[in-house]
Amino acid sequence: MNYPIAIEPGDDGHAYGVVVPDLSGCFSAGDTLDEAMTNAHEAIELWLETVLDDNGTIPAPSSVATLQTRPEFAGWVWAVVPVDLARLSDRAERINITLPARVLRRIDAAARAAGESRSGYLARCAVMGAQH
């Protein structure tokens, strides 16, 4: 999905403000335009994760052309932030992977030592690795 964002121009004394009109209460800011857009992406993902956690409905994005007609955004800059909803899903998926037996034994031993299942251990390692 591509969510339009409205960016209120900043200057030397003010940050760029960002509003996501389709996601009520979703906003962000940044000292530079690039930072504002990066922060907007993070804000959108967090907003959507919260809605998914609460079993809510994800709103469909509007077109930029439609949103530009709203008077509260006169003079603002528009951009579109792509969001992959599949990345936010917690739905379990069964997968089939092939690993050398030696590697699989090491994974299983590490999972047992951590008190986790193989799947849980691999998922935790992937999430922890992605945070670095």
C-alpha positions, 0 to 999 in steps of 0.5 A: 500500500502507498499512503500519501503524506502531507508535509508542512514545510520547515525552516531553520527554526522549525521542523518539517511536520508530517500528517498521514491524512488516511490514518487518524492521529498518525503524524511525525516530524523531522529536521530535514525533509528526508528525516521527516519522510523516514520518520513518517514511514516509521510512524505509519508502520507503528500505527498500522501495527497497533491497529492490527494488534487490536484486530482493527481495520486497515484504512485504504489509502486515498489518492493524493489528488483527492487529499490535495483539495483539503484546505488544511493542507494548502501549501503543504508538500505531498509524498507517498510512503510505501508500506508492505502489510505482509511484513506487519502480519503475525500470521504463522506460515509453514515453510520448507527449508533445506539446511545442512544436517550439521547446521540444523543440529547446531540450531536445535542445540541452541534452541534447546539451550534457550528453552525455545522451539526451533521455529521460535529460536530462528524467529527470535534470531532473525528479529534480533539480527534485524534490529542491529 
